[in-house]
Amino acid sequence: MKSTLHRVCINGSLRASNLLWKRAYSTLEPLPTAHILTPEELTPLSEKKIELIQKPLADSVDTRTIVDNDYGVTLNCIEEAHERIRFLLKPTPIQYSPLLSQDIFGKEALPSKTNKSPRQIFLKYENKHMTGSFKERGAINKLALLSAEERSRGVVASSAGNHAQAVSYHAMRMGVDCTICMPETAPLSKINGTKRYGAKVVLVGNNLDDAYVEASRIMKEEGRTFVHPYNDFDVISGQGTLGLELMEQNPYLDTVICPVGGGGLIAGTALAIKSINPRIKVIGVEAEAMQGMIASKQAKKPVVVPFQTTIADGIAVKNVGEKTFKIIDKYVDDIVTVNDGEIAQAVLTLLEREKTMCEGAGATGIAAMLTNKINFTASQKRICVVLSGGNIDVGLLREIIDRGLVNDGRLARLRVVVPDVPGNLARVLTSLAEMRCNVREVEHERAFRNVPVGKTATIVTLQTRGWDHIDQVYKELTNMKFEFSFEGMPEHKYGVKE
Ligand SMILES: Cc1ncc(COP(=O)(O)O)c(C=O)c1O
């Protein structure tokens, strides 16, 4: 074991190891109260409470008229949004993760005589909101700022899931009629969640664009207010309350890592944080399959990227917002990307290590950390990763877990070509069993993919114990002169050796 802590334990000096842990924990902030739901949270609010939310600051002016910068949002807008949403939203927990800190930073995460200020990873649990994502912040702020007339005409939104649930839930609470257009392909859990909170759901087309067109039609036809998921100053201000909450909960943070889709979350958060402390770094993470904000930064204007599927469906956005782009271009320090395999592994790590469920988009920050995508300077020590959402279909979760296992070397697919005579498959399986590999599935191929006549290809799906174990299998099968290859493995591992 490499870490100081382990060495101390192995030497039997438990007292010293306790001291080390004590020192590590002494740098922590007290934990905020966890979100405990009350039955009232599922019912509409009284008129009196709605009035309170709409006018939180006695002498406040409507924030939409006092913006005096080029970005359409100021710290003042976000502070007012913060006062507004406080009535309905409890702060989500932020928690230091000793396990992830050590997994990612090794020795640097442990306090010692020579390391007085260890690197610490904090997790911001935005997946703990009632509807499972940060989207409630923007939805409440937008709905609270509607005039009485706008409220009476109702709202409409288009979304693939999290925004839909947030708008549906808070519209129900504020007594505003709500229609949500969702693509027919949206995850079932998100469609059902949206219906459950009371919105009328219109399923239309295969993607968000189709849903947007239908929502725009309804907006015009029925005179409803459109609640945009990100390209709206009130929504951006609402999402920015995350930044203020972080500064209240842990003002010593020096880095905040945040997923990027259309850009509402990171735009608001970065503007809030940088206005308070410009030295704090704000880093965005996009899915490799859809890098709209990176492409826009390069082009110096918002650009449209082609749609591609990714397990981070929440951030698969073709059109980044022009409002969010402007803020991000000014306030966000860097944006990195992660691929689906890396995201899957992050979802799995969060389940195993932190016992918390994150959807693909919500786990991108951890994916970037686990794969060292972010270049930290020596002074970046207190890093907060935003877990932005946790709504995931169980079917997809199963697929993600399997992909995560593949990425982590714990699930492997082996293709062995052997002469098609009795006993050969048994030889392969026996040697795998001797190496303690658990066989999950076996398939045979003869006619396809150029299997020579007289031979058979056996495809074995194996449960393995990490990359060292797969290395052992590789060496052993090579020694035994089997004709084999690993299939569908991450490129940096056995994928290139096929
Ligand atoms: C879980 C999750 N994380 C991050 C994002 C990105 O938010 P934004 O579009 O504001 O960048 C979304 C957007 O829907 C989301 O659902």
The ligand as a Tripos MOL2 file, in Angstrom:
@<TRIPOS>MOLECULE
LIG
   16    16     1     0     0
SMALL
NO_CHARGES

@<TRIPOS>ATOM
      1 C1        -28.4510   16.5610  -14.9550 C.3       1 LIG1
      2 C2        -28.0950   17.7490  -15.7790 C.ar      1 LIG1
      3 N1        -26.8720   18.2790  -15.6390 N.ar      1 LIG1
      4 C3        -26.4870   19.3430  -16.3560 C.ar      1 LIG1
      5 C4        -27.3260   19.9270  -17.2750 C.ar      1 LIG1
      6 C5        -26.8360   21.1010  -18.0790 C.3       1 LIG1
      7 O1        -27.5370   22.2630  -17.7660 O.3       1 LIG1
      8 P1        -27.4920   23.4820  -18.7620 P.3       1 LIG1
      9 O2        -28.3180   23.1460  -19.9420 O.co2     1 LIG1
     10 O3        -28.0400   24.5980  -17.9640 O.co2     1 LIG1
     11 O4        -26.0540   23.6690  -19.1320 O.co2     1 LIG1
     12 C6        -28.6140   19.4060  -17.4680 C.ar      1 LIG1
     13 C7        -29.5270   19.9910  -18.4180 C.2       1 LIG1
     14 O5        -30.6380   19.5730  -18.6170 O.2       1 LIG1
     15 C8        -29.0140   18.2840  -16.6940 C.ar      1 LIG1
     16 O6        -30.2270   17.7460  -16.8380 O.3       1 LIG1
@<TRIPOS>BOND
     1     1     2 1
     2     2     3 ar
     3     2    15 ar
     4     3     4 ar
     5     4     5 ar
     6     5     6 1
     7     5    12 ar
     8     6     7 1
     9     7     8 1
    10     8     9 2
    11     8    10 1
    12     8    11 1
    13    12    13 1
    14    12    15 ar
    15    13    14 2
    16    15    16 1
@<TRIPOS>SUBSTRUCTURE
     1 LIG1         1 GROUP 0 **** ****
